[in-house]
């Protein structure tokens, strides 16, 4: 039975992805509800049936009281035995089927699958965002919104069918039953309902925004806490425990302040509801007793009126909470939409083709990018790198080296000019096919919080075990990998590396990252301080490996230590987003320009220091 209801909706059903999700709440939710339409209808019908059955049971109580009053104890079974048997069978058999179907649709079909479909599609959408989009937000806050929005959406669906639909049907049925007993009994209930509706409106109007503010404050807390945990080495190294506590305290206190304001509305709602329900009980039951004392209504009517009002008294608080919770969760969804409904701005062009294989020629034509500002980045760079050519990039921080690499990978779209690879404009091909053609090793190669095997195979998921081990050996990583063991007893290539690879040393992380790129074997290779985290002995071994990797590839290497790029075919010196020198190591020394002066001064130092001195002169 469980499998039947759980399988009524497939949360992973294929759907048409959009780069611009709806920015308004209901259209946003509607796109996720498409696979659930029939289930929602069924849940609504079963909820109404459940309310009808409950109302009927209460009304039958009145009939039962009148029946027992009017019929003697000796004759009740002879006169009404068959009827009582049918009612008993209905309560024992039909009622559990109706209730069980409703509960199964809610608990086994809607709740697990609706939250899953929201989380699955939201995660897919966020992963399509650009690197720049992620750089502008806390990873913790993004993850928090991805995690809290789906259960909020599931709660909304649950409250609609478990409380809202049921309560509307129940209230309508209660008025019908009372009106059928005596139309005058509907008057106090109608007055109560009008006042109750005003209270609901007042509560929702205030709890919705308060809930959104509270949810946003909680996300801020998560973002700050995760930021501290992610950078725990820096926190400990600089002895900033108290500073991080204070940093989190600001967000935690703001979360408490917004939550206090939200809970004040709940308290005012509860106090108002108690008074309102007191009016309901006194007015309806009192009137029913007055009608009975006047001989207008039977004792059964009094019993029905009492049962209905006491039931509504209990339900009203539940309904109010359900409605408040509904709008509270809608507030959480609205807050989550600030992340998961943002348009994807860096997209493939319509009709974008796969990048065709080629020797790896790179052409940059009048390339400019200033990150939307008037300075920084690149300024009309034109540069050609022939197939198989090895080029070193030199320049102090802010010269534009990293920007050039990010544009080549199309992490950003260039603001001006174009980049061609083997004659193909990278803006006209798919991003995935472009990045499959490029391998990159960065200065700080963060690893995935998975096994060593998973991290290396990230470069080529379909590689064989032998190919993976061969890549690790080329990266001088195989021997230390075999000695690894994590806290769960996993050894060697199965050992977990920790978040961002923190369980490994800097040199070990870099060698695993090198193995990953070696395995990828892309025709274009980007190196950003690829050996800076290695000790001298390992660096010497890795350098020979890198030179072997470079054979037959087009290489761009960024370095501050000039000795690591002296053997490149060309060296390009950048300053303020422009190319100011270009040539081989020997040619640049002969020119006796900036590069030559830096080479003479460096003596094993780093370029950043020398450029600062150069700028000061």
PyMOL commands that set and color helices and strands:
alter all, ss='L'
color gray80, all
select helices_A, chain A and resi 2-6+25-70+76-127+131-135+139-181+185-230+232-237+241-293+299-340+401-408+426-428+431-436+452-457+465-474+478-482+492-494+506-520+536-550+562-564+585-591+594-602+607-616
alter helices_A, ss='H'
color red, helices_A
select strands_A, chain A and resi 362-369+378-385+390-394+416-421+424-425+438-441+524-528+554-558+570-575+578-583
alter strands_A, ss='S'
color yellow, strands_A
deselect
rebuild
show_as cartoon
